[in-house]
């Protein structure tokens, strides 16, 4: 007699251990202890911790405490670094798209001279001079962007050449002399003034920082720039207009550098042809150093601002301690090298351990039904 296999027969014939479907192995989420949490916090906000440590050190060190702790010192740091901070914010825009603008400091110097010359030679109103300085920076940024995108030349080479051309043109126009005549007193008063005990330039910096942060993090254009900087070829495949967006990034960078040049004029009260290019190295160092906080391994607005004031506090403290002037250049250069190395380390993809199971284990096939 032949027994017809039924589901019941099959189930009985299969050993109990074979009828159980193996469930996927799931790893329980790792629990972080207090030490791991503190380590993560320090890693995420390492630069903030270093800034606070620097403030405490110079504020308590006998060689610097008396002068460093004065309110006028902090006001001077905030006011003077606002120009550099605005310049660095402009630099971030092309850097996020994978381009480096080495002409950023020279553009600021050009805009400062252009606005001062407009006031001194043409006697333009206050607001017109400010717009002229910003527009001059935007025009240079447009030229940089067009050369980079139309001719496919590396931005490093293009902007380095632009910086040299600007330096020569500024010295030709000013004959190497500062422009101090004809500058409106209102802009000088604003540049050196305080509101509620805070330098006026800090308010301009805050508005610029918010605008750049919103552009880069909250708009489709900002997301396009991040995509371009990550993978230019893939960005083209998904429909991003790489050349157009890159060119706009240089225009925005130039315009913000122009604003920094106008603030420089307001802060110093003169158009100095020698000061602009000196900002470039520090701005680049601050941008890379800022990648060590908040968004680890990635350029970001908040990290760059913290980096600027970290550099300023340490350089100011060293100067109060009476060290030689060349120490500030060494400190900035060393910070740049370490920042680039640290940002590169943080941006590497993490290697994850192999999972214990790649998925659910398929049950073994049942044996052939037995025949009586």
Secondary structure, 3 states (H helix, E strand, C coil): CCCCCCHHHHHHHCCHHHHCCCCCCCCCCCCCCHHHHHHHHHHHEHHHHHHHHHHHHHHHCCCCHHHHCCHHHHHHHHHHHHHHHHHHHHHHHHHHCCCCCCCHHHHHHHHHHHHHHHHHHHCCCHHHHHHHHHHHHHHHHHHHHHHHHHHCCCHHHHHHHHHHHHHHHHHHHHCCCCECCCCCHHHHHHHHCEECCEEHHHHHHHHHHHHHHHHHHHCHHHHHHHHHHHCHHHHHHCCCCHHHHHHHHHHHHHHHHHHHHHHHHHHHCCECCCCHHHHHHHHHHHHHHHHHECCCCCCCHHHHHHHHHHHHHHHHHHHHCCCCCHHHHHHHHHHHHHHHHHHHHHCCCCCCCCCCCCCCCCCCCCCCCCCC
